[in-house]
Amino acid sequence: MANSLKRGIIHKLMDNADSLKKKIDELEIQIVKEREVHELNLSKIKTENYEALEASQTRYQGELEIQRRNFQRQIEKLKAKLESFEV
């Protein structure tokens, strides 16, 4: 009777160990899948941020060009006024 009890306990422990190994394998697979999802999301965010940065730089360069042209016009006007005083 003691031997059958020991065998039963050992069998139960082996089942528990197998169950735990299976659960560990499932969790490792889940971790790999979640890592892939996170990497894709991170890549998407990086792309969106890069595109937003490019758009911002383009707008900034456009603003600088407008300011440069306005400044150039002001210089031309001031030169014209100066020349009119010299005449």
TORPA-4810 file (N, C-alpha, C, O; in nm, 3 decimals):
<nodes>
NODE_1_0.082_-0.119_0.000_0.000_0.000_0.000_0.087_0.126_0.000_0.054_0.223_-0.067_M
NODE_2_0.196_0.124_0.074_0.284_0.239_0.080_0.349_0.262_-0.056_0.368_0.376_-0.099_A
NODE_3_0.382_0.152_-0.124_0.443_0.166_-0.256_0.346_0.226_-0.357_0.385_0.310_-0.439_N
NODE_4_0.220_0.185_-0.352_0.122_0.240_-0.446_0.096_0.388_-0.414_0.071_0.468_-0.505_S
NODE_5_0.101_0.424_-0.287_0.084_0.564_-0.248_0.201_0.646_-0.300_0.183_0.756_-0.352_L
NODE_6_0.324_0.591_-0.286_0.443_0.660_-0.337_0.435_0.676_-0.488_0.465_0.782_-0.543_K
NODE_7_0.392_0.567_-0.557_0.379_0.575_-0.701_0.276_0.679_-0.742_0.295_0.750_-0.841_R
NODE_8_0.170_0.688_-0.670_0.065_0.786_-0.698_0.116_0.928_-0.680_0.088_1.017_-0.761_G
NODE_9_0.191_0.949_-0.572_0.247_1.082_-0.545_0.349_1.118_-0.653_0.350_1.230_-0.705_I
NODE_10_0.435_1.022_-0.686_0.537_1.045_-0.789_0.469_1.076_-0.923_0.510_1.167_-0.995_I
NODE_11_0.366_0.999_-0.955_0.293_1.021_-1.080_0.232_1.161_-1.082_0.238_1.232_-1.182_H
NODE_12_0.172_1.200_-0.970_0.110_1.332_-0.959_0.216_1.442_-0.973_0.193_1.542_-1.040_K
NODE_13_0.333_1.423_-0.910_0.441_1.521_-0.920_0.491_1.531_-1.065_0.520_1.641_-1.113_L
NODE_14_0.502_1.419_-1.133_0.547_1.419_-1.271_0.445_1.490_-1.360_0.483_1.565_-1.451_M
NODE_15_0.316_1.467_-1.334_0.212_1.537_-1.410_0.221_1.687_-1.387_0.208_1.766_-1.481_D
NODE_16_0.243_1.726_-1.260_0.256_1.868_-1.228_0.379_1.929_-1.298_0.372_2.040_-1.350_N
NODE_17_0.490_1.855_-1.299_0.612_1.904_-1.363_0.588_1.919_-1.514_0.627_2.020_-1.574_A
NODE_18_0.523_1.820_-1.574_0.493_1.828_-1.718_0.399_1.945_-1.747_0.417_2.016_-1.846_D
NODE_19_0.302_1.965_-1.661_0.208_2.076_-1.676_0.280_2.210_-1.666_0.253_2.303_-1.742_S
NODE_20_0.372_2.218_-1.571_0.449_2.343_-1.555_0.539_2.368_-1.675_0.551_2.481_-1.721_L
NODE_21_0.603_2.262_-1.727_0.688_2.277_-1.845_0.605_2.326_-1.965_0.648_2.413_-2.040_K
NODE_22_0.486_2.269_-1.980_0.398_2.311_-2.088_0.358_2.458_-2.073_0.359_2.533_-2.170_K
NODE_23_0.325_2.498_-1.951_0.286_2.637_-1.925_0.404_2.731_-1.952_0.385_2.839_-2.008_K
NODE_24_0.523_2.691_-1.914_0.643_2.773_-1.941_0.662_2.789_-2.092_0.690_2.899_-2.140_I
NODE_25_0.648_2.680_-2.166_0.660_2.687_-2.312_0.557_2.783_-2.371_0.589_2.863_-2.459_D
NODE_26_0.433_2.774_-2.323_0.327_2.863_-2.372_0.360_3.009_-2.342_0.340_3.097_-2.425_E
NODE_27_0.411_3.034_-2.221_0.446_3.171_-2.183_0.563_3.224_-2.266_0.564_3.341_-2.303_L
NODE_28_0.660_3.138_-2.295_0.773_3.181_-2.379_0.725_3.217_-2.520_0.773_3.314_-2.578_E
NODE_29_0.633_3.139_-2.575_0.576_3.169_-2.706_0.501_3.301_-2.702_0.512_3.383_-2.793_I
NODE_30_0.424_3.321_-2.595_0.350_3.446_-2.579_0.445_3.566_-2.570_0.418_3.671_-2.627_Q
NODE_31_0.555_3.550_-2.499_0.654_3.658_-2.486_0.711_3.693_-2.624_0.725_3.811_-2.657_I
NODE_32_0.743_3.592_-2.704_0.798_3.615_-2.837_0.697_3.690_-2.922_0.732_3.786_-2.991_V
NODE_33_0.571_3.648_-2.919_0.467_3.714_-2.997_0.448_3.859_-2.952_0.439_3.949_-3.035_K
NODE_34_0.443_3.881_-2.820_0.426_4.017_-2.769_0.545_4.105_-2.803_0.528_4.224_-2.830_E
NODE_35_0.665_4.049_-2.800_0.785_4.124_-2.837_0.775_4.169_-2.983_0.809_4.282_-3.017_R
NODE_36_0.729_4.079_-3.070_0.714_4.114_-3.212_0.613_4.227_-3.230_0.636_4.319_-3.308_E
NODE_37_0.501_4.219_-3.157_0.399_4.324_-3.165_0.457_4.456_-3.116_0.436_4.559_-3.180_V
NODE_38_0.528_4.454_-3.005_0.587_4.577_-2.952_0.691_4.635_-3.048_0.700_4.757_-3.064_H
NODE_39_0.770_4.548_-3.110_0.870_4.596_-3.206_0.803_4.661_-3.326_0.849_4.764_-3.376_E
NODE_40_0.693_4.602_-3.374_0.619_4.661_-3.486_0.561_4.796_-3.447_0.569_4.893_-3.523_L
NODE_41_0.503_4.803_-3.326_0.446_4.930_-3.279_0.554_5.036_-3.264_0.533_5.151_-3.302_N
NODE_42_0.668_4.998_-3.211_0.778_5.092_-3.193_0.828_5.142_-3.328_0.856_5.260_-3.346_L
NODE_43_0.838_5.051_-3.423_0.881_5.089_-3.557_0.782_5.187_-3.619_0.821_5.284_-3.683_S
NODE_44_0.653_5.161_-3.600_0.549_5.249_-3.653_0.559_5.388_-3.589_0.550_5.489_-3.658_K
NODE_45_0.579_5.392_-3.459_0.591_5.519_-3.388_0.714_5.596_-3.436_0.708_5.717_-3.458_I
NODE_46_0.825_5.525_-3.453_0.947_5.590_-3.501_0.925_5.649_-3.641_0.968_5.761_-3.669_K
NODE_47_0.857_5.574_-3.726_0.829_5.622_-3.862_0.740_5.745_-3.858_0.766_5.844_-3.927_T
NODE_48_0.635_5.740_-3.775_0.545_5.854_-3.763_0.619_5.976_-3.709_0.599_6.088_-3.757_E
NODE_49_0.703_5.955_-3.610_0.779_6.067_-3.554_0.876_6.125_-3.656_0.893_6.246_-3.664_N
NODE_50_0.938_6.039_-3.734_1.032_6.085_-3.836_0.958_6.167_-3.942_1.005_6.272_-3.985_Y
NODE_51_0.841_6.116_-3.984_0.763_6.189_-4.084_0.716_6.324_-4.029_0.718_6.424_-4.101_E
NODE_52_0.676_6.326_-3.902_0.634_6.452_-3.841_0.751_6.549_-3.833_0.735_6.669_-3.855_A
NODE_53_0.869_6.498_-3.801_0.988_6.582_-3.794_1.021_6.639_-3.932_1.053_6.758_-3.944_L
NODE_54_1.014_6.555_-4.034_1.039_6.603_-4.170_0.941_6.713_-4.209_0.980_6.814_-4.268_E
NODE_55_0.814_6.693_-4.176_0.712_6.793_-4.209_0.740_6.923_-4.135_0.725_7.032_-4.190_A
NODE_56_0.779_6.911_-4.010_0.810_7.029_-3.930_0.929_7.104_-3.987_0.929_7.227_-3.995_S
NODE_57_1.031_7.030_-4.027_1.149_7.093_-4.086_1.114_7.162_-4.218_1.165_7.270_-4.247_Q
NODE_58_1.028_7.099_-4.295_0.986_7.160_-4.422_0.912_7.290_-4.397_0.937_7.391_-4.464_T
NODE_59_0.820_7.288_-4.299_0.748_7.412_-4.265_0.845_7.518_-4.215_0.834_7.635_-4.254_R
NODE_60_0.938_7.480_-4.132_1.037_7.574_-4.078_1.120_7.635_-4.190_1.144_7.756_-4.192_Y
NODE_61_1.164_7.551_-4.284_1.243_7.602_-4.397_1.159_7.697_-4.482_1.210_7.797_-4.531_Q
NODE_62_1.032_7.666_-4.498_0.943_7.755_-4.572_0.928_7.889_-4.503_0.931_7.994_-4.567_G
NODE_63_0.912_7.885_-4.371_0.902_8.009_-4.293_1.030_8.091_-4.304_1.026_8.213_-4.319_E
NODE_64_1.142_8.025_-4.297_1.270_8.096_-4.311_1.282_8.162_-4.448_1.331_8.274_-4.459_L
NODE_65_1.237_8.092_-4.550_1.244_8.148_-4.686_1.154_8.272_-4.696_1.194_8.372_-4.755_E
NODE_66_1.036_8.265_-4.639_0.946_8.381_-4.640_1.010_8.498_-4.567_1.007_8.611_-4.616_I
NODE_67_1.067_8.472_-4.450_1.133_8.578_-4.374_1.251_8.637_-4.451_1.274_8.758_-4.448_Q
NODE_68_1.326_8.551_-4.519_1.440_8.598_-4.597_1.394_8.692_-4.709_1.453_8.798_-4.731_R
NODE_69_1.287_8.651_-4.779_1.235_8.735_-4.887_1.182_8.869_-4.834_1.207_8.974_-4.893_R
NODE_70_1.111_8.864_-4.722_1.059_8.987_-4.663_1.175_9.079_-4.621_1.170_9.200_-4.642_N
NODE_71_1.275_9.021_-4.562_1.391_9.098_-4.520_1.461_9.160_-4.642_1.503_9.275_-4.639_F
NODE_72_1.472_9.080_-4.749_1.536_9.129_-4.871_1.456_9.247_-4.929_1.515_9.344_-4.976_Q
NODE_73_1.323_9.237_-4.926_1.239_9.347_-4.975_1.260_9.473_-4.891_1.268_9.583_-4.945_R
NODE_74_1.268_9.455_-4.760_1.291_9.570_-4.672_1.426_9.634_-4.703_1.438_9.757_-4.703_Q
NODE_75_1.526_9.552_-4.729_1.659_9.606_-4.763_1.650_9.685_-4.893_1.706_9.794_-4.903_I
NODE_76_1.579_9.631_-4.992_1.564_9.700_-5.120_1.493_9.834_-5.102_1.532_9.934_-5.162_E
NODE_77_1.389_9.836_-5.020_1.316_9.961_-4.993_1.407_10.063_-4.926_1.408_10.180_-4.962_K
NODE_78_1.483_10.016_-4.826_1.573_10.107_-4.756_1.682_10.160_-4.850_1.719_10.277_-4.842_L
NODE_79_1.733_10.075_-4.938_1.833_10.118_-5.036_1.774_10.225_-5.128_1.838_10.325_-5.159_K
NODE_80_1.649_10.201_-5.170_1.583_10.297_-5.260_1.565_10.431_-5.189_1.587_10.536_-5.250_A
NODE_81_1.526_10.429_-5.062_1.510_10.553_-4.986_1.644_10.624_-4.971_1.653_10.746_-4.985_K
NODE_82_1.745_10.546_-4.941_1.878_10.604_-4.925_1.925_10.669_-5.054_1.980_10.779_-5.051_L
NODE_83_1.904_10.603_-5.166_1.943_10.658_-5.294_1.864_10.784_-5.326_1.918_10.877_-5.388_E
NODE_84_1.739_10.789_-5.286_1.658_10.908_-5.315_1.707_11.027_-5.232_1.693_11.141_-5.276_S
NODE_85_1.762_11.003_-5.118_1.818_11.113_-5.036_1.950_11.160_-5.094_1.983_11.278_-5.085_F
NODE_86_2.025_11.069_-5.153_2.157_11.104_-5.207_2.147_11.185_-5.337_2.239_11.258_-5.372_E
NODE_87_2.039_11.171_-5.405_2.025_11.239_-5.534_2.006_11.386_-5.518_1.992_11.458_-5.617_V
</nodes>
